[in-house]
Amino acid sequence: MLDLVTPLVTQLTPQEALWLEVDGLLKLSELDDKTPKRLPKLYVIEMSERAKPDVRGSGPYLQTVQLELGVVVVMASINGQQPSLTPIRKQVRERLFGWRPHEKAEPLALAGGSLLKIGSHYVAWLDRFITEYTEDAH
C-alpha cells in the first residue's frame, strides 16, 4: 500500500499559489469541523481504492490497485456571493494532472469534480484524480 496523500500535500504547498494552506483530511464529514479561518485552503483526501483481478492466475498474487484521491477547495463566501472556483481549480490541475505522486504509481489522471457544499461563509468543491500501482504478494 502506498501513501499518496503526503506527496500530494507536498506538491500542493502554497508557494506562489492562490491558496493559503493545504492539509490532509480523513473523511469528508470532517470538513464542517475543520472549516478554516484562513481561506482559501485545500484538503487532500483518499477517496477510494479498488483492486483489479489477479493477473498471474496461480501462485502469489499480482494485482493492480486503482486509487482515487480528492482535493477539496474551500473558499470564502462573502455577503452571499459565491466566489469563482475556476482559478484555484485550474492551478491545482496544473500541478497534479500528469504528475507522478510515487515512483511505483502511474501519473495522476482526471476523475471529475463536483460541488461539495455551500456553507454560510464558505463554498467547497471536490476535484478527483486517479492513479494505479501494482501490488505483488511475491
C-alpha positions as a LaTeX table, in Angstrom:
\begin{tabular}{lrrr}
\hline
Residue & $x$ (\AA) & $y$ (\AA) & $z$ (\AA) \\
\hline
Met1 & 0.00 & 0.00 & 0.00 \\
Leu2 & 1.36 & 3.41 & $-0.96$ \\
Asp3 & 0.90 & 6.64 & 1.00 \\
Leu4 & $-0.02$ & 9.09 & $-1.74$ \\
Val5 & $-1.71$ & 11.77 & 0.39 \\
Thr6 & 1.60 & 13.04 & 1.82 \\
Pro7 & 3.21 & 13.60 & $-1.62$ \\
Leu8 & 0.09 & 15.44 & $-2.80$ \\
Val9 & 0.13 & 17.73 & 0.24 \\
Thr10 & 3.81 & 18.47 & $-0.50$ \\
Gln11 & 3.14 & 19.05 & $-4.22$ \\
Leu12 & 0.35 & 21.49 & $-3.32$ \\
Thr13 & 2.44 & 23.52 & $-0.84$ \\
Pro14 & 1.14 & 27.08 & $-1.25$ \\
Gln15 & 4.27 & 28.63 & $-2.76$ \\
Glu16 & 3.16 & 31.06 & $-5.47$ \\
Ala17 & $-0.36$ & 29.64 & $-5.20$ \\
Leu18 & $-3.83$ & 31.11 & $-4.89$ \\
Trp19 & $-4.48$ & 29.18 & $-1.64$ \\
Leu20 & $-3.01$ & 29.84 & 1.80 \\
Glu21 & $-2.81$ & 26.35 & 3.34 \\
Val22 & $-3.06$ & 22.66 & 2.48 \\
Asp23 & $-3.80$ & 19.79 & 4.85 \\
Gly24 & $-4.92$ & 16.16 & 4.85 \\
Leu25 & $-8.48$ & 15.05 & 5.57 \\
Leu26 & $-9.52$ & 11.57 & 6.74 \\
Lys27 & $-13.18$ & 11.83 & 5.71 \\
Leu28 & $-15.35$ & 14.42 & 4.02 \\
Ser29 & $-17.61$ & 14.78 & 7.06 \\
Glu30 & $-14.64$ & 16.32 & 8.95 \\
Leu31 & $-14.86$ & 19.39 & 6.73 \\
Asp32 & $-17.51$ & 21.07 & 8.91 \\
Asp33 & $-15.31$ & 20.67 & 12.00 \\
Lys34 & $-12.18$ & 21.84 & 10.20 \\
Thr35 & $-13.55$ & 24.87 & 8.38 \\
Pro36 & $-10.54$ & 27.18 & 8.46 \\
Lys37 & $-10.41$ & 30.86 & 9.28 \\
Arg38 & $-7.75$ & 31.49 & 6.60 \\
Leu39 & $-9.23$ & 30.90 & 3.17 \\
Pro40 & $-8.79$ & 29.73 & 0.50 \\
Lys41 & $-7.50$ & 26.35 & 1.71 \\
Leu42 & $-7.03$ & 22.89 & 0.17 \\
Tyr43 & $-7.60$ & 19.49 & 1.76 \\
Val44 & $-6.26$ & 16.23 & 0.30 \\
Ile45 & $-8.21$ & 13.02 & 0.93 \\
Glu46 & $-8.02$ & 9.37 & $-0.12$ \\
Met47 & $-11.44$ & 8.74 & $-1.65$ \\
Ser48 & $-11.43$ & 5.08 & $-2.63$ \\
Glu49 & $-9.27$ & 2.12 & $-3.55$ \\
Arg50 & $-10.17$ & $-0.72$ & $-5.92$ \\
Ala51 & $-8.14$ & $-3.82$ & $-6.65$ \\
Lys52 & $-8.33$ & $-5.39$ & $-10.10$ \\
Pro53 & $-8.26$ & $-9.19$ & $-10.52$ \\
Asp54 & $-5.01$ & $-11.14$ & $-10.16$ \\
Val55 & $-3.08$ & $-11.23$ & $-13.44$ \\
Arg56 & $-1.00$ & $-14.35$ & $-12.74$ \\
Gly57 & $-3.87$ & $-16.79$ & $-12.25$ \\
Ser58 & $-1.85$ & $-19.03$ & $-9.92$ \\
Gly59 & 0.90 & $-18.60$ & $-7.36$ \\
Pro60 & 1.50 & $-15.34$ & $-5.50$ \\
Tyr61 & $-0.98$ & $-12.62$ & $-6.37$ \\
Leu62 & $-0.09$ & $-9.72$ & $-8.68$ \\
Gln63 & $-2.79$ & $-7.07$ & $-8.75$ \\
Thr64 & $-3.23$ & $-3.54$ & $-9.99$ \\
Val65 & $-4.71$ & $-1.18$ & $-7.41$ \\
Gln66 & $-6.60$ & 1.92 & $-8.54$ \\
Leu67 & $-6.56$ & 4.76 & $-6.00$ \\
Glu68 & $-8.85$ & 7.78 & $-6.20$ \\
Leu69 & $-7.60$ & 10.91 & $-4.45$ \\
Gly70 & $-9.56$ & 14.08 & $-3.83$ \\
Val71 & $-8.59$ & 17.72 & $-3.46$ \\
Val72 & $-11.18$ & 19.84 & $-1.66$ \\
Val73 & $-11.01$ & 23.56 & $-2.47$ \\
Val74 & $-12.57$ & 25.72 & 0.28 \\
Met75 & $-13.16$ & 29.40 & $-0.46$ \\
Ala76 & $-14.85$ & 32.19 & 1.46 \\
Ser77 & $-18.36$ & 33.21 & 0.52 \\
Ile78 & $-18.74$ & 36.92 & 1.28 \\
Asn79 & $-22.18$ & 38.55 & 1.57 \\
Gly80 & $-23.78$ & 35.53 & $-0.08$ \\
Gln81 & $-21.66$ & 35.99 & $-3.21$ \\
Gln82 & $-20.23$ & 32.70 & $-4.43$ \\
Pro83 & $-16.58$ & 33.04 & $-5.47$ \\
Ser84 & $-15.17$ & 31.74 & $-8.74$ \\
Leu85 & $-13.50$ & 28.41 & $-8.05$ \\
Thr86 & $-12.04$ & 28.20 & $-11.57$ \\
Pro87 & $-8.67$ & 29.95 & $-10.99$ \\
Ile88 & $-7.75$ & 27.76 & $-7.99$ \\
Arg89 & $-9.05$ & 24.58 & $-9.62$ \\
Lys90 & $-7.00$ & 25.38 & $-12.73$ \\
Gln91 & $-3.85$ & 25.86 & $-10.64$ \\
Val92 & $-4.45$ & 22.59 & $-8.74$ \\
Arg93 & $-4.96$ & 20.76 & $-12.05$ \\
Glu94 & $-1.75$ & 22.25 & $-13.48$ \\
Arg95 & 0.19 & 20.88 & $-10.50$ \\
Leu96 & $-1.39$ & 17.42 & $-10.33$ \\
Phe97 & $-2.67$ & 16.31 & $-13.76$ \\
Gly98 & 0.02 & 14.04 & $-15.24$ \\
Trp99 & 2.21 & 14.31 & $-12.12$ \\
Arg100 & 3.57 & 11.06 & $-10.65$ \\
Pro101 & 3.00 & 11.01 & $-6.84$ \\
His102 & 5.28 & 7.99 & $-6.27$ \\
Glu103 & 7.85 & 6.11 & $-8.35$ \\
Lys104 & 5.64 & 2.98 & $-8.27$ \\
Ala105 & 2.45 & 4.82 & $-9.25$ \\
Glu106 & 1.15 & 5.95 & $-12.62$ \\
Pro107 & 0.77 & 9.70 & $-13.26$ \\
Leu108 & $-2.46$ & 11.22 & $-11.96$ \\
Ala109 & $-5.42$ & 11.27 & $-14.35$ \\
Leu110 & $-8.54$ & 13.42 & $-14.06$ \\
Ala111 & $-11.58$ & 11.74 & $-12.49$ \\
Gly112 & $-14.11$ & 14.59 & $-12.39$ \\
Gly113 & $-15.27$ & 17.05 & $-9.79$ \\
Ser114 & $-18.38$ & 18.28 & $-8.04$ \\
Leu115 & $-19.74$ & 20.92 & $-5.72$ \\
Leu116 & $-19.37$ & 19.53 & $-2.22$ \\
Lys117 & $-21.01$ & 22.11 & $-0.01$ \\
Ile118 & $-22.18$ & 25.68 & 0.21 \\
Gly119 & $-21.93$ & 26.82 & 3.82 \\
Ser120 & $-22.96$ & 30.10 & 5.41 \\
His121 & $-19.49$ & 31.58 & 4.91 \\
Tyr122 & $-17.72$ & 29.19 & 2.54 \\
Val123 & $-18.09$ & 27.06 & $-0.57$ \\
Ala124 & $-16.30$ & 23.71 & $-1.07$ \\
Trp125 & $-15.54$ & 21.92 & $-4.34$ \\
Leu126 & $-14.08$ & 18.41 & $-4.72$ \\
Asp127 & $-11.80$ & 17.53 & $-7.65$ \\
Arg128 & $-10.87$ & 13.87 & $-8.03$ \\
Phe129 & $-7.73$ & 12.29 & $-9.51$ \\
Ile130 & $-6.94$ & 8.61 & $-10.19$ \\
Thr131 & $-3.69$ & 6.68 & $-10.23$ \\
Glu132 & $-2.75$ & 3.00 & $-10.36$ \\
Tyr133 & 0.07 & 0.94 & $-8.91$ \\
Thr134 & 0.88 & $-2.77$ & $-8.65$ \\
Glu135 & 0.85 & $-4.91$ & $-5.51$ \\
Asp136 & 2.95 & $-8.08$ & $-5.69$ \\
Ala137 & 2.45 & $-10.75$ & $-3.00$ \\
His138 & 5.70 & $-12.42$ & $-4.07$ \\
\hline
\end{tabular}
